[in-house]
């Protein structure tokens, strides 16, 4: 959770746990069936981020409007299809493919499957924003400028199916709350975060439903006011208003819109200049509105002299804006003076069900005898473990001494 800087930015090397990979098809598959992993890795430093334990947010893109005439699909694919349109419009210049072309659809599926072979390893890929269609991968096309329309729901379902096949473990998000995507449990993302009118319209779609009339035959929106309880919400700040304004005179409005959205991550455009980097407190304030924030609010340790056991009863609360969406384990530990684990117990709490403002209580007893715990001066700690590394990896919202990401209770 948190901010997701662009993977090719120097900012991606900070304390963030996410990086954003905005990848064009032209970069990925310059020759048919030949995927440029070496070039992608050099440009976006993915091996480096993986080694640092960061996770990726992916958006695969076929049309990025720019300052010059260009195409974001490979030349070989253009030669096989070529039924789209080059454009020079208010968005910029680029090429809009015909997304309903069956050759295009089949090649797109193969490109995603190839990309998944690396990104699926070791839980590296956390979130996938369904891009592919429309300008910036945002599922809209300026068809009133003579460009091919967004395809029908039947075609859009094929694109969703390709993403599901390629990235079965990642959490998928769509730009709007499409009814057919809701059937698959997709989350949503808002690329106009902080922009009042655009975000209010987006929230209206989520809360009330509606129809996207840009696509052939229309695409229904499904009202999902509590979508954030089971699926992630992401996005990035909009560009139509200066960040200094969104984080300055409009800061409270910005925070209210983010809170109403229950967002888990923001990137690649996000507030920079956090206080730890010498900046202002505004970025820190935005960050505190994002995702889960778990902490132990109450803890009681008691010794049974009859059984010679130490029991722990604790209450875990979520002070954040959303739950975690994958099964990470909340654990109890006995640590020695060097911080080494003497005993570990998985509490069995399901953090995905711990929504904002809610709490769960659990009681456990250690196998290590109470006498040994006292004699060796062992200490009790808690942590939330990354299932890939098996190590605690979540900063808990607790004012207490810690050892890495293990937080002491005594």
DRENDO-1510 file (C-alpha; in Angstrom, 1 decimal, always signed):
<recs>
REC; n; res; u; v; w
REC; 1; UNK; +0.0; +0.0; +0.0 .
REC; 2; UNK; +1.0; +3.6; -0.3 .
REC; 3; UNK; +2.7; +5.6; -3.0 .
REC; 4; UNK; +3.8; +3.8; -6.2 .
REC; 5; UNK; +6.5; +5.9; -8.0 .
REC; 6; UNK; +7.3; +5.1; -11.7 .
REC; 7; UNK; +9.7; +2.2; -11.9 .
REC; 8; UNK; +12.1; +4.1; -14.0 .
REC; 9; UNK; +12.3; +7.0; -11.5 .
REC; 10; UNK; +15.0; +7.6; -8.9 .
REC; 11; UNK; +12.1; +8.1; -6.5 .
REC; 12; UNK; +11.3; +4.4; -6.7 .
REC; 13; UNK; +14.3; +3.6; -4.6 .
REC; 14; UNK; +12.8; +5.2; -1.5 .
REC; 15; UNK; +10.8; +3.8; +1.4 .
REC; 16; UNK; +7.9; +2.9; -0.8 .
REC; 17; UNK; +6.9; -0.7; -1.1 .
REC; 18; UNK; +5.3; -0.3; -4.6 .
REC; 19; UNK; +6.6; +0.7; -8.0 .
REC; 20; UNK; +4.6; +1.5; -11.1 .
REC; 21; UNK; +5.4; -0.2; -14.4 .
REC; 22; UNK; +3.7; +1.6; -17.3 .
REC; 23; UNK; +4.8; -0.6; -20.2 .
REC; 24; UNK; +4.0; -0.1; -23.9 .
REC; 25; UNK; +3.5; -3.1; -26.2 .
REC; 26; UNK; +6.1; -1.6; -28.5 .
REC; 27; UNK; +8.7; -1.8; -25.8 .
REC; 28; UNK; +7.8; -5.3; -24.8 .
REC; 29; UNK; +7.6; -7.1; -28.1 .
REC; 30; UNK; +9.6; -5.2; -30.8 .
REC; 31; UNK; +9.7; -8.3; -33.0 .
REC; 32; UNK; +6.9; -10.8; -33.1 .
REC; 33; UNK; +7.4; -13.5; -30.5 .
REC; 34; UNK; +10.6; -11.8; -29.2 .
REC; 35; UNK; +10.2; -10.1; -25.9 .
REC; 36; UNK; +12.8; -7.6; -24.7 .
REC; 37; UNK; +13.1; -8.5; -21.1 .
REC; 38; UNK; +16.7; -7.3; -21.0 .
REC; 39; UNK; +15.8; -3.8; -22.2 .
REC; 40; UNK; +12.8; -3.6; -19.9 .
REC; 41; UNK; +14.8; -4.6; -16.9 .
REC; 42; UNK; +17.5; -2.0; -17.7 .
REC; 43; UNK; +14.9; +0.7; -18.2 .
REC; 44; UNK; +12.7; +0.0; -15.2 .
REC; 45; UNK; +15.3; -1.7; -12.8 .
REC; 46; UNK; +12.8; -4.5; -12.0 .
REC; 47; UNK; +15.5; -6.9; -10.7 .
REC; 48; UNK; +16.7; -4.2; -8.3 .
REC; 49; UNK; +13.2; -3.5; -7.0 .
REC; 50; UNK; +12.5; -7.2; -6.6 .
REC; 51; UNK; +15.7; -7.7; -4.6 .
REC; 52; UNK; +14.5; -4.9; -2.3 .
REC; 53; UNK; +11.2; -6.6; -1.7 .
REC; 54; UNK; +9.1; -4.1; -3.5 .
REC; 55; UNK; +6.0; -5.1; -5.4 .
REC; 56; UNK; +4.8; -4.0; -8.9 .
REC; 57; UNK; +1.7; -2.2; -10.1 .
REC; 58; UNK; +1.4; -3.0; -13.9 .
REC; 59; UNK; -0.4; -1.2; -16.7 .
REC; 60; UNK; +0.1; -2.5; -20.2 .
REC; 61; UNK; -0.5; +0.2; -22.7 .
REC; 62; UNK; -1.2; +0.3; -26.5 .
REC; 63; UNK; -1.8; +4.1; -27.0 .
REC; 64; UNK; +0.1; +6.9; -25.1 .
REC; 65; UNK; -0.7; +10.3; -26.6 .
REC; 66; UNK; +2.5; +12.3; -27.0 .
REC; 67; UNK; +4.1; +15.3; -28.6 .
REC; 68; UNK; +5.1; +13.7; -31.9 .
REC; 69; UNK; +3.6; +11.3; -34.4 .
REC; 70; UNK; +4.2; +7.7; -33.2 .
REC; 71; UNK; +2.7; +4.3; -32.5 .
REC; 72; UNK; +2.8; +2.4; -29.2 .
REC; 73; UNK; +2.2; -1.0; -30.8 .
REC; 74; UNK; +5.0; -2.8; -32.6 .
REC; 75; UNK; +5.5; -2.3; -36.3 .
REC; 76; UNK; +5.0; -5.9; -37.0 .
REC; 77; UNK; +1.6; -5.8; -35.4 .
REC; 78; UNK; +0.7; -2.7; -37.4 .
REC; 79; UNK; +1.7; -4.5; -40.6 .
REC; 80; UNK; -0.7; -7.3; -39.7 .
REC; 81; UNK; -3.6; -5.1; -38.6 .
REC; 82; UNK; -3.3; -1.5; -39.7 .
REC; 83; UNK; -7.0; -0.8; -39.3 .
REC; 84; UNK; -6.6; +1.8; -36.6 .
REC; 85; UNK; -6.0; +5.6; -37.0 .
REC; 86; UNK; -3.1; +7.9; -36.5 .
REC; 87; UNK; -4.3; +11.1; -34.7 .
REC; 88; UNK; -3.4; +14.6; -33.8 .
REC; 89; UNK; -6.0; +15.8; -31.3 .
REC; 90; UNK; -6.2; +17.8; -28.1 .
REC; 91; UNK; -4.8; +14.8; -26.1 .
REC; 92; UNK; -1.7; +14.8; -28.3 .
REC; 93; UNK; -0.4; +12.6; -31.2 .
REC; 94; UNK; -0.5; +8.9; -31.5 .
REC; 95; UNK; -2.1; +5.8; -33.0 .
REC; 96; UNK; -5.5; +4.3; -31.9 .
REC; 97; UNK; -5.7; +0.6; -32.8 .
REC; 98; UNK; -8.9; -1.2; -33.7 .
REC; 99; UNK; -9.2; -3.3; -30.5 .
REC; 100; UNK; -11.9; -5.6; -32.0 .
REC; 101; UNK; -9.5; -7.0; -34.6 .
REC; 102; UNK; -9.1; -10.7; -33.8 .
REC; 103; UNK; -5.4; -10.8; -34.8 .
REC; 104; UNK; -4.8; -7.9; -32.4 .
REC; 105; UNK; -6.7; -9.7; -29.6 .
REC; 106; UNK; -4.8; -13.0; -30.1 .
REC; 107; UNK; -1.4; -11.3; -30.2 .
REC; 108; UNK; -2.3; -9.3; -27.1 .
REC; 109; UNK; -3.1; -12.4; -25.2 .
REC; 110; UNK; +0.3; -13.9; -26.1 .
REC; 111; UNK; +2.1; -10.7; -25.0 .
REC; 112; UNK; +0.5; -10.8; -21.6 .
REC; 113; UNK; +1.3; -14.5; -21.1 .
REC; 114; UNK; +4.9; -13.8; -21.9 .
REC; 115; UNK; +5.0; -10.9; -19.5 .
REC; 116; UNK; +3.5; -13.0; -16.8 .
REC; 117; UNK; +6.4; -15.5; -16.9 .
REC; 118; UNK; +8.6; -13.1; -15.0 .
REC; 119; UNK; +6.2; -10.8; -13.2 .
REC; 120; UNK; +4.3; -13.7; -11.6 .
REC; 121; UNK; +7.4; -15.0; -9.9 .
REC; 122; UNK; +7.7; -14.7; -6.1 .
REC; 123; UNK; +4.6; -12.6; -5.7 .
REC; 124; UNK; +6.4; -9.7; -7.4 .
REC; 125; UNK; +3.3; -8.5; -9.1 .
REC; 126; UNK; +0.7; -7.0; -6.7 .
REC; 127; UNK; -1.8; -5.1; -8.8 .
REC; 128; UNK; -2.7; -5.0; -12.4 .
REC; 129; UNK; -4.6; -2.0; -13.8 .
REC; 130; UNK; -6.4; -3.3; -16.9 .
REC; 131; UNK; -4.9; -1.0; -19.5 .
REC; 132; UNK; -4.6; -2.1; -23.1 .
REC; 133; UNK; -7.7; -0.3; -24.3 .
REC; 134; UNK; -8.0; +3.4; -25.1 .
REC; 135; UNK; -5.8; +6.4; -24.7 .
REC; 136; UNK; -3.3; +5.9; -21.8 .
REC; 137; UNK; -4.9; +2.4; -21.2 .
REC; 138; UNK; -7.9; +4.3; -19.6 .
REC; 139; UNK; -10.6; +2.5; -21.6 .
REC; 140; UNK; -11.8; +5.6; -23.5 .
REC; 141; UNK; -11.2; +6.7; -27.1 .
REC; 142; UNK; -11.9; +10.1; -28.6 .
REC; 143; UNK; -14.1; +8.6; -31.2 .
REC; 144; UNK; -15.7; +11.9; -32.0 .
REC; 145; UNK; -12.4; +12.8; -33.7 .
REC; 146; UNK; -12.9; +9.9; -36.1 .
REC; 147; UNK; -11.0; +7.2; -34.1 .
REC; 148; UNK; -12.2; +3.6; -33.7 .
REC; 149; UNK; -14.7; +3.3; -30.9 .
REC; 150; UNK; -14.2; +1.3; -27.7 .
REC; 151; UNK; -15.2; -2.3; -28.5 .
REC; 152; UNK; -18.4; -4.0; -27.4 .
REC; 153; UNK; -18.8; -5.8; -24.0 .
REC; 154; UNK; -18.2; -9.2; -25.7 .
REC; 155; UNK; -14.8; -8.0; -26.9 .
REC; 156; UNK; -14.0; -6.3; -23.6 .
REC; 157; UNK; -14.7; -9.6; -21.8 .
REC; 158; UNK; -12.0; -11.2; -24.0 .
REC; 159; UNK; -9.4; -8.7; -22.8 .
REC; 160; UNK; -10.4; -9.3; -19.1 .
REC; 161; UNK; -10.1; -13.0; -19.7 .
REC; 162; UNK; -6.6; -12.6; -21.1 .
REC; 163; UNK; -5.6; -10.7; -17.9 .
REC; 164; UNK; -7.1; -13.3; -15.7 .
REC; 165; UNK; -5.3; -16.0; -17.5 .
REC; 166; UNK; -1.9; -14.3; -17.4 .
REC; 167; UNK; -2.1; -12.9; -13.9 .
REC; 168; UNK; -4.2; -15.3; -11.7 .
REC; 169; UNK; -2.6; -14.3; -8.4 .
REC; 170; UNK; -2.5; -10.5; -8.9 .
REC; 171; UNK; -5.4; -8.2; -8.0 .
REC; 172; UNK; -7.1; -6.7; -11.1 .
REC; 173; UNK; -8.5; -3.2; -11.3 .
REC; 174; UNK; -10.6; -1.5; -14.0 .
REC; 175; UNK; -10.8; +2.2; -14.8 .
REC; 176; UNK; -14.6; +2.2; -14.2 .
REC; 177; UNK; -16.9; -0.1; -12.2 .
REC; 178; UNK; -18.0; -2.2; -15.2 .
REC; 179; UNK; -20.7; -4.8; -14.4 .
REC; 180; UNK; -18.8; -7.6; -16.3 .
REC; 181; UNK; -15.7; -6.8; -14.3 .
REC; 182; UNK; -17.6; -6.8; -11.0 .
REC; 183; UNK; -18.5; -10.5; -11.7 .
REC; 184; UNK; -14.8; -11.3; -11.4 .
REC; 185; UNK; -14.2; -9.3; -8.3 .
REC; 186; UNK; -12.1; -6.5; -9.9 .
REC; 187; UNK; -11.2; -3.3; -8.1 .
REC; 188; UNK; -11.2; +0.1; -9.7 .
REC; 189; UNK; -8.7; +2.9; -10.3 .
REC; 190; UNK; -9.1; +6.7; -10.6 .
REC; 191; UNK; -6.6; +8.6; -12.8 .
REC; 192; UNK; -8.1; +11.9; -11.8 .
REC; 193; UNK; -7.5; +11.7; -8.1 .
REC; 194; UNK; -7.8; +15.0; -6.4 .
REC; 195; UNK; -9.8; +16.6; -9.2 .
REC; 196; UNK; -13.2; +17.4; -7.7 .
REC; 197; UNK; -15.6; +17.1; -10.6 .
REC; 198; UNK; -14.0; +14.1; -12.2 .
REC; 199; UNK; -13.6; +12.2; -9.0 .
REC; 200; UNK; -17.2; +13.0; -7.9 .
REC; 201; UNK; -18.4; +11.6; -11.3 .
REC; 202; UNK; -16.3; +8.5; -10.8 .
REC; 203; UNK; -17.7; +8.0; -7.3 .
REC; 204; UNK; -21.2; +8.4; -8.7 .
REC; 205; UNK; -20.5; +5.5; -11.1 .
REC; 206; UNK; -19.4; +3.4; -8.1 .
REC; 207; UNK; -22.2; +4.4; -5.8 .
REC; 208; UNK; -25.1; +4.5; -8.3 .
REC; 209; UNK; -24.1; +2.7; -11.5 .
REC; 210; UNK; -24.7; +3.9; -15.0 .
REC; 211; UNK; -23.6; +3.3; -18.6 .
REC; 212; UNK; -20.5; +4.0; -20.6 .
REC; 213; UNK; -21.8; +5.1; -23.9 .
REC; 214; UNK; -18.4; +5.3; -25.6 .
REC; 215; UNK; -18.3; +1.6; -26.3 .
REC; 216; UNK; -20.2; -0.2; -29.1 .
REC; 217; UNK; -23.5; -1.2; -27.6 .
REC; 218; UNK; -22.6; +0.5; -24.3 .
REC; 219; UNK; -20.9; -0.9; -21.1 .
REC; 220; UNK; -23.0; -1.0; -18.0 .
REC; 221; UNK; -21.6; +0.2; -14.7 .
REC; 222; UNK; -22.6; -1.7; -11.6 .
REC; 223; UNK; -23.2; +0.1; -8.3 .
REC; 224; UNK; -20.7; -1.1; -5.8 .
REC; 225; UNK; -20.5; +1.4; -3.0 .
REC; 226; UNK; -18.6; -1.0; -0.8 .
REC; 227; UNK; -16.2; -2.3; -3.5 .
REC; 228; UNK; -13.2; -1.4; -1.3 .
REC; 229; UNK; -14.2; -3.9; +1.3 .
REC; 230; UNK; -13.3; -6.8; -1.0 .
REC; 231; UNK; -11.3; -5.3; -3.9 .
REC; 232; UNK; -8.5; -2.7; -4.1 .
REC; 233; UNK; -8.9; +0.9; -5.2 .
REC; 234; UNK; -6.0; +2.7; -6.8 .
REC; 235; UNK; -5.2; +5.5; -9.1 .
REC; 236; UNK; -3.0; +8.6; -9.6 .
REC; 237; UNK; -3.3; +12.3; -9.2 .
REC; 238; UNK; -4.8; +14.2; -12.2 .
REC; 239; UNK; -2.8; +16.7; -14.2 .
REC; 240; UNK; -5.4; +19.3; -14.9 .
REC; 241; UNK; -4.8; +21.1; -11.6 .
REC; 242; UNK; -1.3; +21.9; -10.2 .
REC; 243; UNK; -0.1; +19.6; -7.4 .
REC; 244; UNK; +0.7; +22.7; -5.4 .
REC; 245; UNK; -2.9; +23.7; -5.5 .
REC; 246; UNK; -4.2; +20.2; -4.7 .
REC; 247; UNK; -1.9; +20.0; -1.7 .
REC; 248; UNK; -2.2; +23.6; -0.8 .
REC; 249; UNK; -5.5; +25.6; -0.7 .
REC; 250; UNK; -7.4; +22.5; -1.8 .
REC; 251; UNK; -5.7; +20.0; +0.6 .
REC; 252; UNK; -8.8; +19.3; +2.7 .
REC; 253; UNK; -10.9; +18.7; -0.4 .
REC; 254; UNK; -8.2; +16.4; -1.8 .
REC; 255; UNK; -8.1; +14.4; +1.5 .
REC; 256; UNK; -11.9; +14.1; +1.6 .
REC; 257; UNK; -12.0; +12.8; -2.0 .
REC; 258; UNK; -9.3; +10.2; -1.2 .
REC; 259; UNK; -11.1; +9.2; +2.0 .
REC; 260; UNK; -14.4; +8.7; +0.1 .
REC; 261; UNK; -12.6; +6.5; -2.4 .
REC; 262; UNK; -10.9; +4.2; +0.2 .
REC; 263; UNK; -7.8; +4.1; -1.9 .
REC; 264; UNK; -4.9; +1.6; -1.2 .
REC; 265; UNK; -2.3; +3.1; -3.5 .
REC; 266; UNK; -1.6; +6.2; -5.6 .
REC; 267; UNK; +0.9; +6.3; -8.5 .
REC; 268; UNK; +2.8; +6.9; -10.7 .
REC; 269; UNK; +1.8; +10.6; -10.2 .
REC; 270; UNK; +1.6; +11.1; -6.4 .
REC; 271; UNK; +2.6; +13.8; -3.9 .
REC; 272; UNK; +6.3; +14.0; -3.5 .
REC; 273; UNK; +8.3; +15.9; -0.9 .
REC; 274; UNK; +7.5; +13.9; +2.2 .
REC; 275; UNK; +8.9; +15.4; +5.4 .
REC; 276; UNK; +11.6; +12.7; +5.6 .
REC; 277; UNK; +13.0; +14.1; +2.4 .
REC; 278; UNK; +12.8; +17.7; +3.6 .
REC; 279; UNK; +9.4; +18.4; +2.1 .
REC; 280; UNK; +6.1; +19.5; +3.6 .
REC; 281; UNK; +3.7; +17.5; +5.7 .
REC; 282; UNK; +1.0; +17.5; +2.9 .
REC; 283; UNK; +2.4; +14.3; +1.3 .
REC; 284; UNK; +2.6; +12.6; +4.6 .
REC; 285; UNK; -1.1; +13.5; +5.3 .
REC; 286; UNK; -2.2; +12.0; +2.0 .
REC; 287; UNK; -0.2; +8.9; +2.6 .
REC; 288; UNK; -2.0; +8.4; +6.0 .
REC; 289; UNK; -5.3; +8.2; +4.0 .
REC; 290; UNK; -4.2; +5.2; +2.1 .
REC; 291; UNK; -4.7; +1.5; +2.7 .
REC; 292; UNK; -4.6; -0.6; +5.9 .
REC; 293; UNK; -3.1; +0.5; +9.2 .
REC; 294; UNK; -3.1; -2.3; +11.7 .
REC; 295; UNK; -2.0; -2.0; +15.3 .
REC; 296; UNK; -2.5; -3.8; +18.6 .
REC; 297; UNK; -4.7; -1.6; +20.8 .
REC; 298; UNK; -4.9; -3.9; +23.8 .
REC; 299; UNK; -2.7; -6.7; +25.1 .
REC; 300; UNK; -2.7; -8.8; +28.3 .
REC; 301; UNK; +0.0; -11.3; +29.2 .
REC; 302; UNK; -0.8; -13.8; +32.0 .
REC; 303; UNK; +1.1; -16.7; +33.5 .
REC; 304; UNK; -0.6; -20.0; +34.5 .
REC; 305; UNK; +1.5; -21.5; +37.3 .
REC; 306; UNK; -0.4; -24.7; +37.2 .
REC; 307; UNK; +0.3; -25.3; +33.5 .
REC; 308; UNK; +3.5; -23.2; +33.5 .
REC; 309; UNK; +2.4; -21.4; +30.3 .
REC; 310; UNK; +2.4; -17.8; +29.3 .
REC; 311; UNK; -0.9; -16.7; +27.6 .
REC; 312; UNK; -1.4; -13.7; +25.5 .
REC; 313; UNK; -4.8; -12.0; +24.7 .
REC; 314; UNK; -4.6; -9.1; +22.3 .
REC; 315; UNK; -6.9; -7.0; +20.1 .
REC; 316; UNK; -5.8; -6.0; +16.6 .
REC; 317; UNK; -7.5; -2.9; +15.0 .
REC; 318; UNK; -7.4; -1.4; +11.5 .
REC; 319; UNK; -7.0; +2.4; +11.8 .
REC; 320; UNK; -6.7; +2.8; +8.0 .
REC; 321; UNK; -9.0; +3.3; +5.0 .
REC; 322; UNK; -9.1; -0.3; +3.6 .
REC; 323; UNK; -8.2; -3.8; +4.5 .
REC; 324; UNK; -5.3; -5.8; +3.1 .
REC; 325; UNK; -6.5; -7.9; +0.2 .
REC; 326; UNK; -4.2; -10.9; +0.3 .
REC; 327; UNK; -3.7; -13.5; +3.0 .
REC; 328; UNK; -0.7; -12.3; +5.1 .
REC; 329; UNK; -0.3; -13.9; +8.5 .
REC; 330; UNK; -0.5; -11.9; +11.8 .
REC; 331; UNK; +2.0; -13.7; +14.1 .
REC; 332; UNK; +3.1; -13.8; +17.8 .
REC; 333; UNK; +6.8; -14.3; +18.6 .
REC; 334; UNK; +9.1; -15.0; +21.5 .
REC; 335; UNK; +12.4; -13.2; +20.9 .
REC; 336; UNK; +15.7; -13.5; +22.8 .
REC; 337; UNK; +18.0; -10.6; +23.7 .
REC; 338; UNK; +19.4; -10.5; +20.2 .
REC; 339; UNK; +16.0; -10.3; +18.6 .
REC; 340; UNK; +16.1; -13.9; +17.3 .
REC; 341; UNK; +12.9; -15.9; +17.2 .
REC; 342; UNK; +12.6; -18.6; +19.8 .
REC; 343; UNK; +9.0; -19.4; +19.1 .
REC; 344; UNK; +6.5; -18.3; +16.4 .
REC; 345; UNK; +2.7; -18.6; +16.5 .
REC; 346; UNK; +0.3; -17.8; +13.7 .
REC; 347; UNK; -2.7; -16.2; +15.3 .
REC; 348; UNK; -5.0; -17.3; +12.4 .
REC; 349; UNK; -6.7; -13.9; +12.1 .
REC; 350; UNK; -8.0; -13.1; +8.7 .
REC; 351; UNK; -6.7; -9.6; +8.0 .
REC; 352; UNK; -8.7; -9.3; +4.8 .
REC; 353; UNK; -11.9; -9.2; +6.9 .
REC; 354; UNK; -10.5; -6.5; +9.2 .
REC; 355; UNK; -12.1; -3.4; +7.7 .
REC; 356; UNK; -11.5; +0.1; +8.9 .
REC; 357; UNK; -12.7; +0.8; +12.4 .
REC; 358; UNK; -13.0; -2.9; +13.1 .
REC; 359; UNK; -11.1; -5.1; +15.6 .
REC; 360; UNK; -10.4; -8.8; +16.2 .
REC; 361; UNK; -9.4; -10.4; +19.5 .
REC; 362; UNK; -7.3; -13.6; +19.8 .
REC; 363; UNK; -5.9; -15.6; +22.7 .
REC; 364; UNK; -2.9; -17.9; +22.5 .
REC; 365; UNK; -0.5; -19.7; +24.7 .
REC; 366; UNK; +3.2; -20.3; +24.0 .
REC; 367; UNK; +4.7; -23.8; +24.0 .
REC; 368; UNK; +7.8; -22.5; +25.7 .
REC; 369; UNK; +7.3; -22.8; +29.4 .
REC; 370; UNK; +6.7; -19.7; +31.4 .
REC; 371; UNK; +9.6; -20.5; +33.6 .
REC; 372; UNK; +12.0; -20.6; +30.6 .
REC; 373; UNK; +10.6; -17.4; +29.2 .
REC; 374; UNK; +11.3; -15.7; +32.6 .
REC; 375; UNK; +14.7; -17.3; +33.0 .
REC; 376; UNK; +15.9; -16.3; +29.6 .
REC; 377; UNK; +14.2; -12.9; +29.7 .
REC; 378; UNK; +12.3; -13.6; +26.4 .
REC; 379; UNK; +10.1; -10.9; +25.0 .
REC; 380; UNK; +6.7; -11.1; +23.2 .
REC; 381; UNK; +6.3; -9.4; +19.9 .
REC; 382; UNK; +3.9; -9.3; +16.9 .
REC; 383; UNK; +4.3; -8.9; +13.2 .
REC; 384; UNK; +2.5; -9.3; +9.8 .
REC; 385; UNK; +4.5; -11.6; +7.5 .
REC; 386; UNK; +5.0; -11.4; +3.8 .
REC; 387; UNK; +4.1; -14.9; +2.5 .
REC; 388; UNK; +7.0; -14.7; +0.0 .
REC; 389; UNK; +9.8; -13.9; +2.3 .
REC; 390; UNK; +8.2; -15.4; +5.4 .
REC; 391; UNK; +9.4; -12.3; +7.3 .
REC; 392; UNK; +7.5; -9.5; +9.0 .
REC; 393; UNK; +7.1; -6.8; +6.4 .
REC; 394; UNK; +4.3; -4.4; +7.5 .
REC; 395; UNK; +4.9; -1.2; +9.5 .
REC; 396; UNK; +2.3; -1.5; +12.3 .
REC; 397; UNK; +0.5; +1.6; +13.7 .
REC; 398; UNK; +1.9; +1.2; +17.2 .
REC; 399; UNK; +4.1; +3.4; +19.4 .
REC; 400; UNK; +6.3; +0.8; +20.8 .
REC; 401; UNK; +9.8; -0.6; +20.5 .
REC; 402; UNK; +10.4; -2.8; +17.5 .
REC; 403; UNK; +13.0; -5.1; +16.0 .
REC; 404; UNK; +12.7; -4.7; +12.3 .
REC; 405; UNK; +9.0; -5.2; +11.6 .
REC; 406; UNK; +8.4; -7.1; +14.9 .
REC; 407; UNK; +6.8; -5.0; +17.5 .
REC; 408; UNK; +7.3; -5.7; +21.2 .
REC; 409; UNK; +4.4; -6.0; +23.6 .
REC; 410; UNK; +6.5; -6.2; +26.8 .
</recs>
